[in-house]
């Protein structure tokens, strides 16, 4: 099948959360022309800090594609300083979430633009262009859709759970607040996609908030969808996912659990080499999915695109 | 005369603008016990930048008394970095006003507190305590009172005039917007003062906005008032004051012009050594008024207090 008009290349849409999603997005951006790729990014973990609107996943994706993200640390900017943070702590402000000095500019611009009436989509477009990011970067929604964590009778805001409490409280359920429409362009991009990639982000807190938006799941059911497993040899590359799966899905953490989580939406799966046997009912590509530098991300993206071409796409 | 209850020392109130006022305030804080000094600071140049509420004079006074201000530069913090500023410029935000990374924390805390419903007085109290400033620091008013500059048919906001246009447009008149009450404590402090000091700040843009608040001038008429001339040998120590006086007062810039500007409010004047002859109708102290380091500021403050004791105060 092909949704591309004649004369254009294949169109790829990737659904992304934070660092794993950002790195695969960076690889896809290197492997495709800019107009062939659209990134749809989770905003369920957006929150307000120091009076500023912080969008961690959007910024991680944006900084990564701008070449400004650290290769090691999963957030913020390479070479970042934290002088404002230290001063905030001295003034008694909450210091559990680190906003670097350069990063602060992004939140200041976003906050002010939103106050002036811009949408999150509009300010995201402005920010990514200013940072030289060539591909389309769409927040999943312009309206608020805060993810909350239910843990042993407590309800925690997402960042309180992940950062303040270091993801330690066991997750009994997740709630996605609000009922915003998908942001402008999201459904159109999905409808026009020759391939949809579910990036190796946490399915529960990064991908599900996007899938749960009105019309997204229905659009995906009509497109070829390939997921990259964020579980490698039974472990999460980063974050508390490996502890969440047994509690939320009643099975051990594995690439197979990821495949079952997405159910009939998926047409193919990319897993870490050695994990291929965990997916028996769909085309599966085993390769090195733990991404390092930019060339390694591009390598994975090219392998994924070639695999999708062989198995589920026609373009 | 004495407004001090028995057993307490003399009470001094200083009206201050930016750097000159901040340095004399720093000297007074060294020369007096903390409970004997109240600083009332101009807020006419407060403005919003990057969505943040910036109070340049309050912050200059606060940083100077906290020992955090540079000895040379008249604004900001010693050893300050400007990484957020550089990032703001990259994102297309206005970059003509420099907010340093550490300074940003002050504006973030202030802005957020004001949004949460705190008054400027309340957040100023919180900030000065967090920075270890022991003396009372009162904004002149909690409500907005923006100074605007009328120049050759144009109306400029104060910071546009001073910083963006570098104080170059000739000043035909000044307007003080709004009609807020003096902040809580301002009139009480003035009523209880054994001495009021008009710091060597620009009279037109730093001191007059305070004097023009309802009740302030009347309170000063009942107290001994000593001004320190910001004009030294016909020149302003800093800023465009020397160009403003001929245009606004139709006389050359001089310590005498400062004395005449304040008119019957004044009881005595401190001027630069050599300028004593310019004030003939009041007690005058000639000394070194251009302040350097903290000990030099304390030296001037002690000389001023001794002079006031000899001439206009009884305590």
Interface residues (C-beta under 8 A of the other chain):
Chain A: X50 X51 X52 X80 X81 X83 X84 X85 X86 X87 X88 X90 X91 X92 X93 X100 X101 X102 X103 X104 X105 X106 X108 X109 X111 X112 X115 X126 X127 X130 X131
Chain B: X50 X51 X52 X80 X81 X83 X84 X85 X86 X87 X88 X90 X91 X92 X93 X100 X101 X102 X103 X104 X105 X106 X108 X109 X111 X112 X115 X126 X127 X130 X131
